[in-house]
Amino acid sequence: MQLFTRCVRDRRVQFVGILLTTALVACSSATTSPSPTQTPQNIYVANSPGQSVTIYPAGANGNVAPTATISGASTTLDFPQGVALDTAGKIYVTNHANNSVTVFAAGASGNVAPIAAISGASTGLSSPQGITLDGIGNIYVANNTNSITIYSPGASGNATPLGTISGASTGLNGTGSVAVAAGFIYATNFGGNSVTIYPVGGPFGNIAPSFTITGASTGLNSPDGVALDAAGKIYVSNFGGSVTVYSAGASGNATPSATISGASTGLNVPGDVALDAAGKIYVTNNGNSTVTVYAAGANGNVAPIATISGASTGINGPFGLDLH
């Protein structure tokens, strides 16, 4: 089954008690984008209806076969929506259909069992989609039922979150993806046409966002993916067929500093977005099963500088994306 829209189910509100931890406070300066000295070696793609994670070398272009594929019954992948790697190279995958996060060993390939899984009623996972980790290994998950759940490094089993952002005051609405940078948590809201921003160290629970990007001037159009570059600029992939870029610290009805959109771009129901250390922009396209790559600073109706596309790639309804 090809997924062209995000599933939005009934909102589940979870009460959160005292959630400030030294681990979360310590990560307040961590970013999810590659550092200026980090060169990504591989491109990781979560294929939702394809029930797989496919991996390509940096610089891949055309109808290239993946260097590795995680797929098969032993993996327990179930409509994977998000993928992220920790500093050790372990691969974390959200499974939209069975409310779990599965973790695979660095370099995993084939029909392999996960080395850990976060799953169970205490986890608060509910149609999980986007996922990211901070510099010390805390795990952040965007749940499409309007919550963000945060887990300690190495969490496994029926783990209770360190913190949960959930409730009417949060502005979460069809939450798609999550990123962490410079002391803030960034979430895209497919249903609310917004990006909501919260402090990493809490307080959590039913809190209002510190900042919100929303309004007619923003160009947001069913936003799904979010990433930040080393300068703090905010990149958002919109299901409506664009990537919009905002200045560091943008808030309110902010006009994008750049917009990638138009027939030449190859964008087709964009899912997730990521940046490499050189500033190149990578986008998964759920509508035509491709990954398109744009030059740093791209703007307008520009052609991609690379496109991973074709039967040999194994790409099938891609959503999640990470570079490592």
Backbone as CSV, one residue per row, in Angstrom:
resi,resn,N_x,N_y,N_z,CA_x,CA_y,CA_z,C_x,C_y,C_z
1,MET,0.850,-1.193,0.000,0.000,0.000,0.000,0.877,1.231,0.000
2,GLN,0.658,2.134,-0.912,1.423,3.374,-0.982,0.810,4.416,-0.052
3,LEU,1.656,5.027,0.788,1.170,6.035,1.723,1.457,7.413,1.153
4,PHE,0.448,8.172,0.827,0.629,9.529,0.325,0.214,10.573,1.344
5,THR,-0.449,10.154,2.421,-0.812,11.093,3.471,-0.445,10.497,4.815
6,ARG,-0.219,11.360,5.801,0.035,10.922,7.156,-1.297,10.573,7.822
7,CYS,-1.305,9.472,8.583,-2.493,9.080,9.308,-2.590,9.915,10.579
8,VAL,-3.733,10.547,10.823,-3.950,11.318,12.034,-5.081,10.666,12.797
9,ARG,-4.750,10.136,13.998,-5.766,9.461,14.792,-6.164,10.361,15.952
10,ASP,-7.049,9.837,16.811,-7.490,10.628,17.951,-6.309,11.001,18.826
11,ARG,-6.323,12.233,19.331,-5.239,12.692,20.183,-5.308,11.980,21.527
12,ARG,-4.132,11.533,22.011,-4.048,10.966,23.343,-3.236,11.912,24.209
13,VAL,-3.822,12.396,25.288,-3.149,13.338,26.180,-2.598,12.549,27.352
14,GLN,-1.308,12.730,27.641,-0.669,12.006,28.717,-0.180,12.989,29.765
15,PHE,-0.537,12.755,31.034,-0.038,13.608,32.102,1.426,13.318,32.327
16,VAL,2.202,14.356,32.522,3.626,14.216,32.765,3.964,14.877,34.084
17,GLY,4.664,14.164,34.933,5.066,14.709,36.214,6.388,15.435,36.112
18,ILE,7.262,15.232,37.082,8.547,15.920,37.100,9.466,15.223,36.118
19,LEU,9.890,15.931,35.071,10.578,15.286,33.964,11.941,15.883,33.678
20,LEU,12.334,16.915,34.398,13.654,17.484,34.163,14.707,16.489,34.599
21,THR,15.676,16.236,33.746,16.766,15.334,34.070,18.070,15.985,33.699
22,THR,19.125,15.573,34.385,20.432,16.131,34.052,20.826,15.761,32.639
23,ALA,20.369,14.576,32.172,20.714,14.159,30.814,20.140,15.119,29.789
24,LEU,18.861,15.510,29.960,18.235,16.403,28.998,18.849,17.791,29.064
25,VAL,19.149,18.272,30.272,19.753,19.585,30.383,21.141,19.586,29.749
26,ALA,21.875,18.481,29.922,23.226,18.407,29.388,23.262,18.452,27.883
27,CYS,22.152,18.045,27.231,22.165,17.991,25.777,21.663,19.278,25.149
28,SER,21.483,20.328,25.923,20.818,21.516,25.408,21.559,22.180,24.265
29,SER,22.853,21.918,24.126,23.589,22.525,23.021,23.833,21.553,21.883
30,ALA,23.292,20.323,21.997,23.521,19.330,20.954,22.695,19.650,19.725
31,THR,23.205,19.276,18.547,22.457,19.460,17.319,22.318,18.132,16.613
32,THR,21.319,18.035,15.745,21.109,16.813,14.989,21.703,16.899,13.593
33,SER,22.143,18.063,13.179,22.764,18.193,11.874,24.240,17.847,11.969
34,PRO,24.875,17.392,10.869,26.284,17.073,10.927,27.110,18.284,11.341
35,SER,28.140,18.046,12.130,29.027,19.135,12.510,29.865,19.528,11.298
36,PRO,30.496,20.711,11.321,31.256,21.157,10.148,32.382,20.216,9.751
37,THR,32.865,19.383,10.703,33.969,18.481,10.376,33.505,17.058,10.091
38,GLN,32.198,16.822,10.186,31.655,15.484,9.991,31.212,15.295,8.540
39,THR,31.711,14.244,7.892,31.310,13.934,6.533,30.434,12.688,6.547
40,PRO,29.184,12.772,6.106,28.330,11.583,6.123,28.857,10.524,5.165
41,GLN,28.862,9.289,5.624,29.356,8.186,4.811,28.226,7.445,4.104
42,ASN,27.036,7.538,4.641,25.925,6.778,4.078,24.628,7.567,4.179
43,ILE,23.686,7.208,3.300,22.344,7.782,3.272,21.381,6.666,3.682
44,TYR,20.618,6.897,4.750,19.691,5.894,5.282,18.261,6.322,4.980
45,VAL,17.475,5.418,4.398,16.105,5.731,3.985,15.157,4.695,4.581
46,ALA,14.111,5.176,5.277,13.053,4.292,5.781,11.931,4.245,4.758
47,ASN,11.644,3.064,4.257,10.617,2.849,3.239,9.388,2.252,3.923
48,SER,8.291,3.027,3.986,7.159,2.610,4.799,6.405,1.427,4.198
49,PRO,5.780,1.560,3.022,5.127,0.371,2.467,6.136,-0.681,2.020
50,GLY,7.376,-0.266,1.784,8.419,-1.209,1.395,8.943,-2.043,2.541
51,GLN,8.563,-1.683,3.783,8.953,-2.440,4.979,10.459,-2.666,5.040
52,SER,11.230,-1.596,4.821,12.675,-1.761,4.772,13.387,-0.465,5.124
53,VAL,14.658,-0.599,5.442,15.589,0.525,5.492,16.668,0.230,4.463
54,THR,16.850,1.151,3.522,17.863,0.978,2.480,18.977,2.003,2.690
55,ILE,20.205,1.597,2.365,21.383,2.397,2.686,22.235,2.563,1.427
56,TYR,22.685,3.810,1.208,23.442,4.159,-0.001,24.703,4.929,0.399
57,PRO,25.742,4.824,-0.405,26.946,5.593,-0.093,26.747,7.074,-0.377
58,ALA,27.476,7.921,0.330,27.457,9.351,0.043,27.783,9.562,-1.426
59,GLY,27.062,10.452,-2.087,27.287,10.721,-3.505,26.523,9.810,-4.435
60,ALA,25.693,8.911,-3.891,24.909,8.013,-4.744,24.020,8.817,-5.686
61,ASN,23.852,8.299,-6.908,23.055,8.989,-7.921,22.562,7.969,-8.928
62,GLY,21.320,8.124,-9.369,20.790,7.256,-10.405,20.178,5.984,-9.852
63,ASN,20.124,4.972,-10.720,19.481,3.696,-10.399,20.500,2.766,-9.749
64,VAL,20.907,3.142,-8.524,21.974,2.418,-7.830,21.385,1.441,-6.821
65,ALA,21.980,0.282,-6.703,21.558,-0.680,-5.694,22.050,-0.220,-4.327
66,PRO,21.279,-0.465,-3.273,21.755,-0.114,-1.942,22.950,-0.964,-1.538
67,THR,23.804,-0.403,-0.699,24.940,-1.169,-0.171,24.483,-2.114,0.924
68,ALA,23.330,-1.834,1.531,22.746,-2.707,2.544,21.243,-2.456,2.591
69,THR,20.500,-3.485,2.963,19.047,-3.372,3.134,18.648,-4.148,4.377
70,ILE,17.928,-3.486,5.282,17.355,-4.163,6.440,15.900,-4.465,6.103
71,SER,15.559,-5.747,6.018,14.224,-6.134,5.563,13.986,-7.596,5.890
72,GLY,12.731,-7.940,6.182,12.386,-9.332,6.427,11.668,-9.502,7.748
73,ALA,11.078,-10.673,7.942,10.227,-10.918,9.107,10.965,-10.759,10.425
74,SER,12.238,-11.125,10.465,12.985,-11.049,11.720,13.215,-9.621,12.191
75,THR,13.150,-8.660,11.273,13.425,-7.260,11.624,12.305,-6.646,12.453
76,THR,11.101,-7.191,12.332,9.859,-6.680,12.940,9.507,-5.277,12.452
77,LEU,10.074,-4.827,11.351,9.682,-3.541,10.772,8.220,-3.593,10.358
78,ASP,7.491,-2.529,10.680,6.059,-2.502,10.405,5.664,-1.079,10.017
79,PHE,5.691,-0.817,8.739,5.505,0.522,8.186,6.462,1.532,8.837
80,PRO,7.776,1.314,8.629,8.761,2.225,9.211,8.623,3.625,8.640
81,GLN,8.638,4.624,9.528,8.419,6.004,9.112,9.632,6.897,9.358
82,GLY,10.411,6.618,10.378,11.556,7.458,10.702,12.793,6.624,10.924
83,VAL,13.967,7.214,10.655,15.239,6.531,10.893,16.248,7.556,11.383
84,ALA,17.056,7.145,12.359,18.111,8.010,12.880,19.219,7.138,13.433
85,LEU,20.440,7.658,13.427,21.595,6.922,13.928,22.188,7.649,15.125
86,ASP,22.754,6.868,16.059,23.465,7.478,17.168,24.943,7.610,16.819
87,THR,25.719,8.140,17.734,27.128,8.406,17.441,27.927,7.127,17.223
88,ALA,27.421,5.986,17.713,28.088,4.707,17.511,27.646,4.008,16.233
89,GLY,26.697,4.593,15.510,26.222,4.010,14.262,25.056,3.065,14.399
90,LYS,24.523,2.885,15.614,23.321,2.060,15.752,22.147,2.754,15.063
91,ILE,21.242,1.963,14.495,20.163,2.460,13.629,18.836,2.335,14.380
92,TYR,18.150,3.458,14.557,16.881,3.515,15.268,15.770,3.762,14.248
93,VAL,14.707,2.957,14.303,13.622,3.040,13.327,12.285,3.081,14.052
94,THR,11.429,4.058,13.706,10.061,4.073,14.229,9.170,3.214,13.343
95,ASN,8.279,2.481,13.984,7.330,1.625,13.263,5.916,2.127,13.538
96,HIS,5.349,2.759,12.513,4.059,3.438,12.642,2.940,2.467,13.000
97,ALA,2.991,1.263,12.444,1.851,0.349,12.566,1.849,-0.454,13.856
98,ASN,3.019,-0.660,14.494,3.005,-1.460,15.728,3.515,-0.691,16.946
99,ASN,3.592,0.632,16.831,3.916,1.492,17.973,5.207,1.072,18.675
100,SER,6.283,1.035,17.890,7.566,0.634,18.463,8.710,1.407,17.828
101,VAL,9.840,1.380,18.515,11.124,1.817,17.960,12.043,0.610,17.999
102,THR,12.532,0.200,16.842,13.457,-0.927,16.782,14.868,-0.408,16.540
103,VAL,15.844,-1.044,17.178,17.237,-0.609,17.129,18.068,-1.734,16.536
104,PHE,18.882,-1.393,15.535,19.722,-2.377,14.853,21.192,-2.034,15.059
105,ALA,22.003,-3.059,15.051,23.439,-2.871,15.230,24.019,-2.032,14.100
106,ALA,25.084,-1.320,14.388,25.795,-0.584,13.344,26.189,-1.547,12.238
107,GLY,25.927,-1.155,10.993,26.269,-1.994,9.859,25.293,-3.116,9.589
108,ALA,24.152,-3.136,10.263,23.173,-4.210,10.076,22.695,-4.274,8.632
109,SER,22.435,-5.503,8.165,21.914,-5.712,6.816,21.204,-7.041,6.763
110,GLY,20.190,-7.133,5.905,19.488,-8.379,5.707,18.319,-8.564,6.653
111,ASN,17.891,-9.804,6.810,16.750,-10.164,7.644,17.238,-10.387,9.072
112,VAL,17.636,-9.289,9.722,18.281,-9.366,11.031,17.317,-8.921,12.128
113,ALA,17.428,-9.538,13.286,16.619,-9.131,14.427,17.189,-7.862,15.041
114,PRO,16.346,-6.987,15.572,16.862,-5.810,16.266,17.614,-6.210,17.527
115,ILE,18.546,-5.350,17.943,19.281,-5.602,19.184,18.537,-5.032,20.386
116,ALA,17.546,-4.201,20.129,16.697,-3.645,21.188,15.418,-3.132,20.549
117,ALA,14.381,-2.971,21.373,13.120,-2.393,20.900,12.444,-1.687,22.055
118,ILE,11.917,-0.500,21.772,11.076,0.225,22.735,9.637,-0.041,22.341
119,SER,8.876,-0.687,23.216,7.518,-1.085,22.861,6.743,-1.418,24.119
120,GLY,5.464,-1.053,24.130,4.622,-1.397,25.263,3.800,-0.215,25.736
121,ALA,2.822,-0.493,26.586,1.853,0.523,26.998,2.490,1.684,27.748
122,SER,3.571,1.435,28.479,4.191,2.496,29.276,5.000,3.480,28.446
123,THR,5.314,3.120,27.194,6.198,3.953,26.372,5.547,5.234,25.878
124,GLY,4.219,5.231,25.769,3.518,6.374,25.193,3.623,6.460,23.696
125,LEU,4.248,5.493,23.046,4.346,5.505,21.588,2.968,5.309,20.985
126,SER,2.638,6.157,19.995,1.316,6.102,19.384,1.418,6.594,17.951
127,SER,1.440,5.667,17.013,1.661,5.994,15.602,2.938,6.828,15.441
128,PRO,4.090,6.309,15.904,5.329,7.085,15.853,5.801,7.314,14.427
129,GLN,6.368,8.494,14.185,6.847,8.855,12.847,8.305,9.314,12.902
130,GLY,8.535,10.593,13.162,9.904,11.085,13.150,10.682,10.684,14.387
131,ILE,12.017,10.619,14.251,12.880,10.259,15.368,14.219,10.961,15.211
132,THR,14.800,11.353,16.330,16.149,11.906,16.325,16.801,11.603,17.658
133,LEU,18.122,11.727,17.711,18.877,11.569,18.950,19.733,12.811,19.162
134,ASP,19.961,13.156,20.420,20.861,14.261,20.676,22.284,13.735,20.891
135,GLY,23.202,14.630,21.195,24.609,14.268,21.255,24.974,13.293,22.351
136,ILE,24.108,13.139,23.375,24.411,12.183,24.430,23.488,10.964,24.396
137,GLY,22.698,10.833,23.336,21.942,9.611,23.114,20.503,9.608,23.558
138,ASN,19.981,10.732,24.094,18.544,10.781,24.365,17.775,10.632,23.054
139,ILE,16.648,9.923,23.099,15.875,9.565,21.916,14.571,10.361,21.928
140,TYR,14.303,11.073,20.842,13.106,11.906,20.713,12.234,11.335,19.594
141,VAL,10.964,11.098,19.883,10.046,10.509,18.905,8.826,11.413,18.733
142,ALA,8.494,11.731,17.480,7.267,12.456,17.152,6.169,11.435,16.881
143,ASN,5.128,11.483,17.683,3.985,10.588,17.519,2.870,11.337,16.799
144,ASN,2.340,10.702,15.755,1.351,11.378,14.919,0.057,11.709,15.652
145,THR,-0.139,11.113,16.828,-1.313,11.408,17.643,-1.047,12.583,18.584
146,ASN,-0.139,13.470,18.156,0.066,14.769,18.798,0.841,14.702,20.109
147,SER,1.982,14.041,20.063,2.861,14.054,21.225,4.305,13.858,20.783
148,ILE,5.216,14.264,21.665,6.631,13.975,21.522,7.048,13.237,22.776
149,THR,7.611,12.042,22.618,8.078,11.266,23.759,9.601,11.176,23.720
150,ILE,10.217,11.258,24.888,11.667,11.344,25.010,12.139,10.218,25.923
151,TYR,13.179,9.483,25.489,13.666,8.311,26.218,15.155,8.470,26.530
152,SER,15.570,7.818,27.592,16.967,7.881,28.000,17.840,7.082,27.046
153,PRO,19.133,7.386,26.980,20.046,6.606,26.132,19.967,5.124,26.487
154,GLY,19.890,4.295,25.457,19.848,2.856,25.674,18.507,2.314,26.112
155,ALA,17.459,3.128,26.083,16.132,2.661,26.502,15.711,1.446,25.686
156,SER,15.033,0.514,26.342,14.560,-0.692,25.665,13.376,-1.251,26.435
157,GLY,12.571,-2.041,25.750,11.430,-2.665,26.388,10.306,-1.678,26.627
158,ASN,9.518,-1.938,27.643,8.342,-1.130,27.966,8.780,0.072,28.821
159,ALA,9.624,0.927,28.217,10.287,2.007,28.937,9.375,3.223,29.072
160,THR,9.308,3.774,30.263,8.578,5.016,30.492,9.398,6.185,29.976
161,PRO,8.804,7.134,29.261,9.570,8.275,28.749,10.163,9.122,29.874
162,LEU,11.323,9.719,29.598,11.853,10.756,30.476,10.920,11.963,30.500
163,GLY,10.283,12.232,29.377,9.390,13.377,29.255,8.434,13.178,28.105
164,THR,7.276,13.799,28.208,6.276,13.770,27.138,5.706,15.169,26.962
165,ILE,5.695,15.646,25.724,5.030,16.902,25.381,3.705,16.528,24.724
166,SER,2.607,16.897,25.345,1.297,16.475,24.844,0.208,17.325,25.472
167,GLY,-0.847,17.611,24.719,-1.973,18.353,25.249,-2.344,19.532,24.385
168,ALA,-3.502,20.098,24.646,-4.065,21.145,23.788,-3.189,22.383,23.715
169,SER,-2.460,22.693,24.776,-1.656,23.920,24.792,-0.398,23.819,23.938
170,THR,0.015,22.605,23.589,1.299,22.400,22.903,1.293,22.864,21.453
171,GLY,0.101,22.919,20.839,0.017,23.239,19.416,0.358,22.075,18.512
172,LEU,0.663,20.915,19.072,0.943,19.740,18.244,-0.340,19.303,17.540
173,ASN,-0.197,19.013,16.230,-1.381,18.693,15.432,-0.946,17.894,14.213
174,GLY,-1.063,16.562,14.311,-0.579,15.709,13.233,0.933,15.760,13.154
175,THR,1.584,15.549,14.273,3.033,15.715,14.379,3.756,14.713,13.481
176,GLY,4.711,15.232,12.676,5.394,14.382,11.710,6.827,14.091,12.043
177,SER,7.631,15.122,12.294,9.058,14.937,12.508,9.538,15.788,13.664
178,VAL,10.742,15.463,14.141,11.317,16.155,15.279,12.812,16.329,15.051
179,ALA,13.334,17.481,15.474,14.774,17.745,15.422,15.165,18.438,16.710
180,VAL,16.435,18.310,17.094,16.949,18.956,18.293,18.182,19.768,17.915
181,ALA,18.203,21.032,18.314,19.356,21.883,18.015,19.394,23.060,18.967
182,ALA,20.597,23.394,19.436,20.856,24.607,20.211,19.864,24.818,21.345
183,GLY,19.534,23.731,22.050,18.688,23.844,23.224,17.204,23.809,22.972
184,PHE,16.786,23.517,21.742,15.351,23.495,21.437,14.964,22.221,20.685
185,ILE,13.694,21.843,20.849,13.078,20.732,20.134,12.149,21.330,19.088
186,TYR,12.339,20.941,17.826,11.533,21.446,16.707,10.613,20.326,16.223
187,ALA,9.322,20.622,16.070,8.362,19.622,15.593,7.541,20.189,14.453
188,THR,7.355,19.394,13.398,6.452,19.783,12.318,5.061,19.248,12.612
189,ASN,4.061,20.036,12.219,2.669,19.666,12.452,1.922,19.678,11.123
190,PHE,1.742,18.461,10.595,1.098,18.274,9.301,-0.315,18.847,9.300
191,GLY,-1.039,18.600,10.386,-2.420,19.050,10.453,-2.568,20.523,10.761
192,GLY,-1.569,21.107,11.438,-1.676,22.496,11.853,-0.905,23.470,10.996
193,ASN,-0.209,22.976,9.941,0.612,23.839,9.085,1.524,24.729,9.924
194,SER,2.291,24.075,10.799,3.134,24.837,11.701,4.393,24.062,12.069
195,VAL,5.356,24.811,12.583,6.519,24.240,13.264,6.490,24.788,14.680
196,THR,6.429,23.897,15.666,6.391,24.320,17.068,7.720,23.973,17.731
197,ILE,8.145,24.857,18.654,9.509,24.789,19.187,9.450,24.863,20.710
198,TYR,10.153,23.912,21.379,10.092,23.769,22.834,11.505,23.704,23.410
199,PRO,11.689,24.089,24.678,13.015,23.976,25.285,13.383,22.524,25.559
200,VAL,14.645,22.175,25.305,15.096,20.801,25.523,14.951,20.393,26.988
201,GLY,15.267,21.272,27.912,15.281,20.895,29.318,13.943,20.915,30.006
202,GLY,12.856,21.135,29.278,11.547,21.200,29.889,11.261,22.596,30.434
203,PRO,10.160,22.790,31.160,9.220,21.741,31.586,8.461,21.133,30.414
204,PHE,7.963,19.911,30.617,7.225,19.213,29.589,5.747,19.123,29.984
205,GLY,5.038,18.212,29.370,3.609,18.087,29.628,2.793,18.916,28.662
206,ASN,1.728,19.488,29.137,0.810,20.275,28.309,1.280,21.732,28.316
207,ILE,2.413,21.983,27.652,3.041,23.308,27.673,2.852,24.013,26.331
208,ALA,2.787,25.321,26.378,2.769,26.100,25.137,4.172,26.121,24.537
209,PRO,4.286,26.121,23.207,5.609,26.214,22.589,6.269,27.554,22.911
210,SER,7.611,27.539,22.946,8.360,28.783,23.119,8.217,29.672,21.894
211,PHE,8.165,29.039,20.708,8.022,29.747,19.438,7.186,28.884,18.518
212,THR,6.503,29.524,17.573,5.748,28.804,16.552,5.912,29.521,15.224
213,ILE,6.251,28.758,14.189,6.266,29.284,12.821,4.945,28.883,12.180
214,THR,4.112,29.848,11.836,2.818,29.549,11.233,2.250,30.808,10.595
215,GLY,1.416,30.625,9.571,0.779,31.756,8.915,0.938,31.700,7.414
216,ALA,0.169,32.515,6.724,0.113,32.471,5.259,1.452,32.797,4.609
217,SER,2.240,33.666,5.229,3.509,34.062,4.618,4.590,32.987,4.709
218,THR,4.410,32.005,5.576,5.453,30.996,5.802,5.643,30.051,4.625
219,GLY,4.602,29.850,3.822,4.683,28.875,2.741,4.560,27.447,3.211
220,LEU,4.328,27.221,4.506,4.146,25.854,4.997,2.908,25.244,4.359
221,ASN,3.060,23.988,3.912,1.990,23.313,3.178,2.012,21.841,3.545
222,SER,1.345,21.506,4.638,1.377,20.151,5.195,2.826,19.738,5.486
223,PRO,3.493,20.433,6.426,4.906,20.156,6.694,5.116,18.798,7.331
224,ASP,6.206,18.131,6.929,6.473,16.792,7.445,7.866,16.674,8.040
225,GLY,8.917,16.985,7.275,10.282,16.825,7.763,10.870,18.142,8.230
226,VAL,11.861,18.054,9.146,12.532,19.265,9.623,13.990,18.945,9.935
227,ALA,14.864,19.884,9.596,16.295,19.752,9.892,16.873,21.146,10.049
228,LEU,17.994,21.245,10.762,18.677,22.520,10.942,20.121,22.402,10.483
229,ASP,20.658,23.500,9.933,22.061,23.481,9.552,22.916,24.045,10.685
230,ALA,24.225,24.085,10.455,25.141,24.511,11.507,24.923,25.955,11.915
231,ALA,24.325,26.755,11.026,24.060,28.164,11.330,22.699,28.374,11.982
232,GLY,21.935,27.301,12.177,20.628,27.406,12.818,19.473,27.642,11.883
233,LYS,19.714,27.702,10.568,18.602,27.834,9.628,17.739,26.569,9.662
234,ILE,16.439,26.772,9.475,15.455,25.703,9.633,14.936,25.301,8.258
235,TYR,15.057,24.025,7.924,14.621,23.481,6.633,13.412,22.587,6.874
236,VAL,12.331,22.813,6.130,11.093,22.052,6.297,10.665,21.483,4.950
237,SER,10.429,20.178,4.902,9.867,19.551,3.702,8.355,19.493,3.857
238,ASN,7.660,19.960,2.821,6.202,20.067,2.845,5.589,19.062,1.877
239,PHE,4.627,18.276,2.392,3.922,17.310,1.548,3.336,17.959,0.309
240,GLY,3.032,19.244,0.400,2.443,19.945,-0.727,3.386,20.153,-1.890
241,GLY,4.676,19.794,-1.742,5.591,19.824,-2.877,6.682,20.872,-2.808
242,SER,7.180,21.165,-1.607,8.215,22.187,-1.488,9.119,21.914,-0.299
243,VAL,10.262,22.598,-0.296,11.117,22.705,0.882,11.233,24.191,1.190
244,THR,10.845,24.589,2.400,10.924,25.990,2.804,12.022,26.143,3.852
245,VAL,12.747,27.259,3.759,13.904,27.498,4.622,13.681,28.803,5.378
246,TYR,13.982,28.796,6.689,13.756,29.964,7.538,15.050,30.353,8.244
247,SER,15.192,31.625,8.493,16.358,32.128,9.199,16.406,31.566,10.610
248,ALA,17.604,31.468,11.173,17.747,31.032,12.558,16.903,31.924,13.455
249,GLY,16.168,31.309,14.372,15.340,32.065,15.295,14.008,32.510,14.739
250,ALA,13.642,32.063,13.534,12.373,32.477,12.929,11.199,32.102,13.823
251,SER,10.177,32.949,13.820,8.978,32.708,14.599,7.828,33.485,13.977
252,GLY,6.628,33.047,14.259,5.449,33.743,13.772,5.219,33.528,12.291
253,ASN,4.650,34.517,11.638,4.300,34.442,10.219,5.514,34.837,9.370
254,ALA,6.583,34.032,9.511,7.878,34.352,8.906,7.920,33.964,7.436
255,THR,8.424,34.852,6.608,8.624,34.562,5.187,9.875,33.712,5.022
256,PRO,9.836,32.649,4.213,11.033,31.836,4.012,12.172,32.640,3.387
257,SER,13.393,32.307,3.775,14.559,32.900,3.126,14.845,32.211,1.797
258,ALA,14.308,31.016,1.608,14.418,30.286,0.343,13.279,29.285,0.257
259,THR,12.856,28.975,-0.969,11.839,27.955,-1.213,12.237,27.154,-2.441
260,ILE,12.371,25.851,-2.269,12.617,24.948,-3.404,11.268,24.397,-3.828
261,SER,10.852,24.725,-5.050,9.520,24.330,-5.506,9.440,24.495,-7.010
262,GLY,8.666,23.611,-7.666,8.467,23.717,-9.098,8.753,22.416,-9.811
263,ALA,8.353,22.364,-11.071,8.428,21.118,-11.846,9.853,20.603,-12.005
264,SER,10.825,21.498,-12.073,12.212,21.068,-12.289,12.833,20.404,-11.077
265,THR,12.255,20.614,-9.895,12.874,20.126,-8.668,12.776,18.621,-8.492
266,GLY,11.773,18.013,-9.108,11.549,16.582,-8.904,10.875,16.256,-7.594
267,LEU,10.517,17.261,-6.807,9.815,17.003,-5.554,8.423,16.443,-5.830
268,ASN,8.085,15.380,-5.078,6.804,14.713,-5.292,6.350,14.112,-3.964
269,VAL,5.506,14.823,-3.265,5.074,14.471,-1.908,6.305,14.267,-1.012
270,PRO,7.049,15.333,-0.758,8.270,15.207,0.042,7.979,14.694,1.448
271,GLY,8.819,13.761,1.895,8.672,13.215,3.234,9.604,13.887,4.222
272,ASP,10.862,13.464,4.241,11.819,13.976,5.211,12.896,14.785,4.515
273,VAL,13.659,15.543,5.321,14.735,16.379,4.797,15.938,16.239,5.718
274,ALA,17.141,16.272,5.139,18.384,16.208,5.917,19.447,17.007,5.187
275,LEU,20.475,17.426,5.927,21.571,18.191,5.346,22.893,17.523,5.681
276,ASP,23.841,17.607,4.740,25.178,17.112,5.046,26.068,18.273,5.501
277,ALA,27.308,17.965,5.846,28.201,18.979,6.399,28.521,20.081,5.400
278,ALA,28.377,19.786,4.103,28.622,20.789,3.068,27.387,21.629,2.777
279,GLY,26.266,21.329,3.429,25.045,22.091,3.237,24.138,21.584,2.139
280,LYS,24.492,20.466,1.482,23.596,19.903,0.474,22.330,19.396,1.159
281,ILE,21.213,19.489,0.423,19.887,19.222,0.967,19.347,17.931,0.349
282,TYR,19.004,16.965,1.189,18.505,15.660,0.756,17.028,15.556,1.125
283,VAL,16.198,15.042,0.214,14.756,14.946,0.454,14.254,13.591,-0.037
284,THR,13.465,12.906,0.799,12.754,11.708,0.338,11.436,12.139,-0.293
285,ASN,11.070,11.482,-1.392,9.829,11.795,-2.102,8.925,10.574,-2.109
286,ASN,7.896,10.625,-1.274,6.993,9.502,-1.138,6.182,9.265,-2.396
287,GLY,5.919,10.337,-3.148,5.043,10.225,-4.304,5.647,9.491,-5.483
288,ASN,6.991,9.550,-5.638,7.603,8.862,-6.784,8.791,7.995,-6.389
289,SER,8.915,7.683,-5.094,9.943,6.770,-4.577,11.349,7.162,-5.028
290,THR,11.730,8.385,-4.671,13.074,8.879,-4.994,13.658,9.606,-3.789
291,VAL,14.974,9.815,-3.849,15.666,10.762,-2.979,16.313,11.798,-3.889
292,THR,15.964,13.073,-3.690,16.547,14.145,-4.493,17.513,14.953,-3.626
293,VAL,18.582,15.417,-4.272,19.647,16.142,-3.569,19.852,17.480,-4.267
294,TYR,19.941,18.558,-3.464,20.074,19.914,-4.000,21.348,20.559,-3.470
295,ALA,21.888,21.455,-4.272,23.098,22.166,-3.883,22.838,23.011,-2.638
296,ALA,23.870,23.237,-1.865,23.759,24.136,-0.719,23.252,25.497,-1.189
297,GLY,22.295,26.051,-0.470,21.745,27.348,-0.836,20.747,27.320,-1.961
298,ALA,20.304,26.134,-2.397,19.347,26.027,-3.510,18.086,26.827,-3.210
299,ASN,17.516,27.405,-4.272,16.318,28.237,-4.135,15.599,28.275,-5.467
300,GLY,14.270,28.207,-5.408,13.477,28.325,-6.613,13.208,26.998,-7.288
301,ASN,12.913,27.083,-8.586,12.566,25.910,-9.391,13.844,25.314,-9.972
302,VAL,14.665,24.728,-9.056,15.994,24.239,-9.435,15.987,22.727,-9.590
303,ALA,16.758,22.234,-10.540,16.911,20.792,-10.709,17.825,20.236,-9.621
304,PRO,17.577,19.011,-9.173,18.484,18.400,-8.201,19.853,18.135,-8.820
305,ILE,20.875,18.112,-7.974,22.225,17.771,-8.451,22.428,16.258,-8.462
306,ALA,21.530,15.524,-7.800,21.546,14.060,-7.831,20.152,13.560,-7.500
307,THR,19.808,12.402,-8.057,18.530,11.755,-7.759,18.762,10.252,-7.665
308,ILE,18.403,9.672,-6.535,18.446,8.218,-6.386,17.066,7.704,-6.771
309,SER,17.002,6.955,-7.863,15.707,6.575,-8.417,15.875,5.373,-9.319
310,GLY,14.881,4.464,-9.297,14.901,3.332,-10.204,14.698,2.022,-9.474
311,ALA,14.404,0.979,-10.250,14.049,-0.317,-9.680,15.163,-0.924,-8.836
312,SER,16.406,-0.662,-9.186,17.530,-1.257,-8.456,17.732,-0.665,-7.071
313,THR,17.172,0.535,-6.826,17.431,1.232,-5.565,16.734,0.589,-4.370
314,GLY,15.636,-0.108,-4.623,14.857,-0.673,-3.526,14.023,0.345,-2.785
315,ILE,14.005,1.590,-3.258,13.195,2.621,-2.594,11.723,2.381,-2.906
316,ASN,10.903,2.413,-1.841,9.484,2.117,-2.006,8.687,2.917,-0.975
317,GLY,8.132,4.049,-1.403,7.364,4.888,-0.487,8.208,5.419,0.645
318,PRO,9.315,6.116,0.352,10.230,6.534,1.413,9.668,7.678,2.253
319,PHE,9.945,7.623,3.553,9.629,8.726,4.462,10.894,9.180,5.176
320,GLY,11.343,8.400,6.151,12.455,8.810,7.005,13.782,8.853,6.277
321,LEU,14.689,9.725,6.809,15.973,9.963,6.149,16.985,10.368,7.203
322,ASP,18.199,9.808,7.112,19.297,10.272,7.953,20.608,10.091,7.207
323,LEU,21.592,10.894,7.564,22.933,10.826,7.005,23.907,10.518,8.120
324,HIS,24.796,9.555,7.881,25.751,9.207,8.943,27.000,8.582,8.321
